[in-house]
Amino acid sequence: MTWQDHQLPEEHPPVRSGKIGVLLVNLGTPVAPTTADVRRYLAEFLSDRRVIEIPPIAWQPILRGVILNTRPQKSAEAYRKVWSEDGSPLAAITKRQAAAMDTAIGAASEGRVIVDWAMRYGEPAIPDRLAALHDAGCDRILLAPLYPQYCAATTATVVDKASDWLREQRWQPSLRTLPPYHDDPLYIDALASDIDRQLDALDFEPEVLLLSFHGMPARTLALGDPYHCHCHKTARLLEAKMAERGLRPGLRFRTSFQSRFGRAKWLEPATDDVLMDEGRKGTKRLAVVAPGFSADCLETLEELALEGKEQFEETGGERFAALSCLNTSQAGLAMLEAILRRELAGWI
């Protein structure tokens, strides 16, 4: 008897298998720039034990009693400044990145590979998109957190959420996780090329290029989180790569950390402090870029591009530019495709 002769019983459920899924994941966003939607988003985000490591019995009264009654309105106003016709910039860009990868990798595999996207907080949710990939026949899935530098509050919580979904599955797909790529030559090359392209388009030559990474509480470094070291290594390698290629000789590099929250001590120096320090010291022309963000979002479009410009100019600066993240730039998409293909090795 051959396998073709084998007859499934009538009650056998339909089974799809043999495909490979890729799920690009970014941090998250409210579904709309309204106070109510921002409150729901912040409630989920700030209730994650990976993000806020204060015991819930102490933190939740503060979150529910103070923060969620004051912060959402201010954050909603900030979101409205950067919201586009496509919605949240972070969601729109991540969606376009996934579509580009689905064309580059999925189409080349004749549909065997399916590339989708999700947000850790908000929609589309990680469990929903993993379920959709599984239902489509993906029995191997590459989970791709789009965070170049590893941090427990970003990469680890994506893996946690995926594991929660995996735990509930009777037939679990095989799961791989994209490693951090903070020092990957592909990433460093992409940053150098795209930053040089954007600097070429400016009508002034910056004296300083500020590399601004998202901040974390300083205690995370003492607890063993490699994020601080990953950020500084990215900055060091990027400066060396641009020097090696003869790009922007004389440009001075600085590294900082943005988006402080709460009263705890955070990684330093703070981006706003550096911007004001440069203005006071006499720097007249400055550009800022956020290498730790794979896509532009509230922190880059509002905090850096708008607030950062004000901080620099109010202290004496004259020319300011906030450069875009890699987003869907040619360099960015080529890098993303290459590292995804590498992590899919043996599957495709």
C-alpha positions in Angstrom: 0.0 0.0 0.0 1.4 3.4 -0.9 0.6 6.6 0.9 -1.8 7.6 -1.8 -3.9 4.6 -1.0 -4.3 5.6 2.7 -7.7 7.0 3.4 -8.3 9.4 6.2 -11.4 8.8 8.3 -14.3 11.1 7.5 -14.1 12.8 10.9 -10.4 13.7 10.5 -10.0 17.5 10.8 -8.3 19.3 7.9 -4.6 19.8 8.3 -2.4 22.4 6.8 1.4 22.2 7.1 4.6 22.6 5.3 4.9 26.3 5.2 7.2 28.7 7.0 6.2 31.9 8.8 8.1 35.0 9.6 6.6 37.4 12.2 8.1 40.9 12.4 7.4 42.4 15.8 7.7 46.0 17.0 6.8 47.6 20.3 3.3 48.8 19.9 1.0 51.7 19.5 -2.6 52.8 20.4 -5.1 52.2 17.6 -6.0 55.9 17.5 -4.6 59.1 19.0 -7.4 59.5 21.5 -7.1 59.7 25.3 -9.2 56.5 25.7 -7.1 54.5 23.2 -3.9 55.8 24.6 -5.0 54.8 28.1 -5.8 51.3 27.0 -2.4 51.0 25.3 -0.5 52.4 28.3 -2.4 50.1 30.7 -1.1 47.1 28.8 2.4 48.5 28.2 3.0 49.7 31.8 1.5 46.5 33.3 4.2 44.3 31.7 6.6 43.1 34.5 9.4 43.2 32.0 8.9 46.9 31.5 8.1 48.0 35.1 9.9 45.8 37.5 8.3 47.2 40.6 6.1 44.6 42.4 2.5 44.9 41.2 1.2 45.4 44.7 3.1 48.7 44.9 3.0 49.7 41.2 -0.6 49.1 40.2 -2.1 51.7 42.6 0.3 54.2 41.2 -0.5 53.2 37.6 -4.3 53.1 38.0 -4.6 55.9 40.5 -2.2 58.5 39.0 -0.5 57.7 35.7 -3.5 56.5 33.7 -5.5 59.5 34.9 -2.9 62.1 33.8 -0.5 60.8 31.2 -2.9 59.5 28.4 -4.2 63.0 27.5 -0.7 64.4 27.1 0.5 61.4 25.2 -2.6 61.5 22.9 -1.8 65.1 22.0 1.8 64.0 21.1 0.5 61.2 19.0 -1.8 63.5 17.1 1.2 65.5 16.0 2.7 62.5 14.2 -0.4 60.6 13.2 -0.8 60.1 9.4 -3.5 59.0 7.0 -2.1 55.5 7.4 -2.5 55.7 11.1 0.3 55.2 13.6 3.7 55.7 11.9 5.2 52.7 13.7 2.4 50.4 12.7 2.3 51.7 9.1 6.0 51.4 8.6 6.2 47.9 10.2 3.3 46.8 7.9 5.2 48.1 4.9 8.4 46.3 6.0 6.5 43.0 6.3 4.9 43.5 2.9 8.3 44.1 1.3 9.7 41.0 3.0 6.7 39.0 1.9 7.4 40.0 -1.7 11.2 39.5 -1.5 11.2 36.2 0.4 7.7 34.9 0.2 7.2 35.4 -3.5 10.6 34.0 -4.2 9.7 30.8 -2.3 6.5 30.5 -4.4 4.3 31.1 -1.4 6.0 28.6 0.9 7.1 31.5 3.2 4.6 33.9 4.7 5.7 37.1 6.3 3.4 38.9 8.7 3.7 41.6 11.4 2.5 42.3 14.9 2.8 44.7 17.8 3.8 43.6 21.3 1.2 46.0 22.8 -1.9 46.9 21.0 -2.9 45.5 17.6 -2.3 43.3 15.7 -1.4 41.2 18.7 1.3 38.6 18.7 -1.0 35.6 19.6 -3.5 36.5 16.9 -0.8 36.7 14.2 1.0 33.5 15.3 -2.4 31.7 15.2 -3.0 33.1 11.7 0.3 31.8 10.5 -0.3 28.4 12.1 -3.7 28.2 10.6 -2.2 28.9 7.2 0.0 25.9 7.5 3.2 27.3 9.0 4.7 24.6 11.2 8.0 26.6 11.4 8.0 30.2 12.5 10.8 32.8 12.8 9.9 35.3 15.4 11.7 38.5 14.5 11.7 41.3 17.2 12.9 44.3 15.4 15.2 45.5 18.1 18.9 45.6 17.1 20.0 45.9 20.7 18.8 43.2 23.2 16.8 44.4 26.2 14.7 42.4 28.5 12.0 45.1 28.2 11.8 44.7 24.4 13.2 41.4 23.0 12.5 39.3 26.0 8.9 40.3 26.4 8.2 39.5 22.8 9.5 36.0 23.4 7.4 35.8 26.6 4.3 36.7 24.7 5.0 34.2 22.0 5.7 31.5 24.6 2.4 32.2 26.3 0.6 31.4 23.0 2.8 28.4 22.3 2.0 26.9 25.7 -1.6 26.7 24.7 -1.1 24.9 21.5 -1.6 21.1 21.1 0.4 21.1 17.9 3.2 23.5 18.4 5.1 25.0 15.5 8.9 25.0 15.7 10.0 28.5 16.7 13.2 30.4 16.1 13.9 33.9 17.4 15.9 36.5 15.5 19.0 37.3 17.6 20.0 40.9 18.4 22.0 42.4 15.6 23.6 45.4 17.2 27.0 44.6 15.9 26.1 42.8 12.7 28.1 44.1 9.8 24.9 44.1 7.6 23.2 46.5 10.1 26.3 48.7 10.6 26.7 49.0 6.8 23.1 49.9 6.4 23.2 52.5 9.0 26.3 54.1 7.6 25.0 54.2 4.1 21.5 55.5 5.0 22.8 58.1 7.4 25.3 59.4 4.7 22.5 59.5 2.2 20.3 61.6 4.5 23.2 63.9 5.4 23.8 64.5 1.7 20.3 65.7 1.4 20.6 68.4 4.1 21.3 72.0 3.2 23.9 72.3 6.0 26.9 70.2 7.2 26.4 69.1 10.9 29.2 69.5 13.4 27.8 66.8 15.6 25.9 63.6 14.9 24.0 62.6 18.1 23.1 58.9 18.3 20.1 58.7 20.5 19.0 55.3 21.9 15.9 54.6 24.0 16.7 54.9 27.7 16.4 52.3 30.4 16.6 52.5 34.2 20.3 52.4 35.2 19.6 49.4 37.5 19.0 47.2 34.5 22.7 47.4 33.7 23.7 46.2 37.2 21.1 43.4 36.9 22.8 42.0 33.8 20.9 43.5 30.9 23.4 43.9 28.0 21.4 46.8 26.4 23.7 49.6 27.5 26.7 47.7 26.1 24.9 46.9 22.9 24.0 50.5 22.3 27.6 51.7 22.8 29.0 49.0 20.6 26.6 50.0 17.8 27.7 53.6 18.2 31.4 52.7 18.2 31.1 50.4 15.2 29.0 53.0 13.3 31.6 55.8 13.9 34.4 53.4 12.8 32.6 52.3 9.7 31.9 55.8 8.5 35.6 56.7 9.2 36.7 53.6 7.3 34.6 54.6 4.3 35.8 58.2 4.5 32.3 59.5 5.2 31.9 62.9 7.0 35.5 63.5 8.2 35.5 65.9 11.1 32.0 65.0 12.2 31.9 64.6 16.0 29.8 61.7 17.4 28.0 61.6 20.7 25.8 58.9 22.2 22.8 59.5 24.5 19.6 57.9 25.9 16.1 59.4 25.6 12.6 58.9 27.0 13.2 59.0 30.7 10.2 58.0 32.8 9.6 58.3 36.5 12.1 59.3 39.2 14.5 56.5 39.1 18.1 57.0 37.7 18.2 56.2 34.0 21.1 55.5 31.6 23.1 58.6 30.9 23.7 61.0 29.3 20.1 62.0 28.6 19.4 63.1 25.1 17.7 66.4 26.1 20.7 67.2 28.4 23.1 66.6 25.5 21.1 68.7 23.1 21.1 71.6 25.5 24.7 71.1 26.4 25.8 71.3 22.8 23.8 74.5 22.2 25.3 76.1 25.3 28.8 75.1 24.2 28.4 76.9 20.9 27.5 74.0 18.5 25.4 75.6 15.8 24.7 72.7 13.5 23.6 69.2 14.7 21.8 66.1 13.4 20.3 63.4 15.5 19.5 59.8 14.5 18.0 56.9 16.5 19.9 53.7 15.5 18.0 51.6 18.0 14.7 52.1 16.4 13.9 50.1 13.3 11.0 52.3 12.4 10.0 55.9 13.1 7.6 56.3 15.9 6.4 58.8 18.6 9.9 58.9 20.2 11.6 59.8 17.0 9.0 62.0 15.3 7.8 64.0 18.3 10.4 63.6 21.0 13.5 64.0 18.9 12.3 65.9 15.8 10.0 68.4 17.5 11.0 68.6 21.2 14.7 68.0 20.4 14.8 70.9 17.9 13.3 73.3 20.5 15.8 72.2 23.1 18.8 72.7 20.8 17.7 76.0 19.4 16.6 77.5 22.7 20.1 77.0 24.0 21.9 78.6 21.1 21.8 76.0 18.3 20.8 77.2 14.8 20.5 74.3 12.4 18.9 71.0 13.5 17.9 67.8 11.6 16.3 64.6 12.9 17.2 61.8 10.5 14.8 59.0 9.7 15.2 55.5 11.0 16.0 52.8 8.4 12.3 52.3 7.9 11.7 51.1 4.3 14.9 52.7 2.9 16.8 50.7 0.3 19.6 50.0 2.7 17.2 49.1 5.5 15.1 46.6 3.5 18.2 45.0 2.0 19.7 44.5 5.5 16.4 43.1 6.8 16.0 40.6 4.0 19.6 39.4 4.4 19.4 38.8 8.1 16.0 37.1 7.8 17.3 34.8 5.1 20.3 33.9 7.2 18.1 33.0 10.2 15.8 30.9 7.9 18.8 28.9 6.7 18.0 25.2 6.7 14.3 25.9 6.4 14.4 27.5 3.0 
